[in-house]
């Protein structure tokens, strides 16, 4: 069972479908004319994300507005690097590993920045504890989400060759790298652990409401947690944003993982059924 093109938007974060991907698609021609490769966009995104985080600890109201704008720009660039890679035919295992590293660096920088701000402005708030907990929950959500999204949109096992979607949002797993380096090997190790933790070991029947299951998987995306934090930065309500983001992650993680496992198991079940039908007709 794979996600049809009409259902793929359910796997996107709400703001991704609303404006982040549309803005990235508008920036794509300029990036291609400038000869900017996907890895450069990924690195630029990490730099912009860290710059946004640097404005948070001691920033005044204006600095927080700029931090919010930079953080959202980093999210747009996160969409753009994949569009550039697919347009140029440069989807690679190393590029995906670099993208994951940029995600981790950006989120870690933001978590530390928020903890510093809360530690000085809200000393009674458990800033360090909440930051560590949120980083862990967000990491698990993102880890599960990327695995399910890759499997459900590629139509194959993890690390199957990716085929771009019609709207340029192709999210399947990239083809194996021709040259393995430390970053790729680390990413492969995470993929193996991802499969053990989040993927079912047997096939099963599809969920009764597959579109709701897809939506539950989409809610796992770390972009949703980041949106909550970004809005907290803009409104200068970071204690509330931390609590809401943590509660959101704790709520969607078990639901999204259960839905993702059912969808992936149903895909395997459908494949086995087609195989049985083929043998029967033969």
Secondary structure, 3 states (H helix, E strand, C coil): CCCCHHHHHHHCCHHHHHHHHHHHHHHHHHHHHCCCCHHHHHHHHHHHHHHHHHCCCCCCHHHHHHHHHHHHHHHHHHHHHHHHHHHCCCCCHHHHHHHHHHHHHHHHHHHHHHHHHHHHHCCCCCHHHHHHHHHHHHHHHHHHHHHHHHHHHHCCCCCCCCCCCCCCCCCCCCCCCCCCCHHHHHHHHHHHHHHHHHCCCCCCCCCCCHHHHHHHHHCCCHHHHHHHHHHHHHHCCHHHHHHHHHHHHHHHHHHHHHHHHHHHHHHHHHHHHHHHHHHHHC
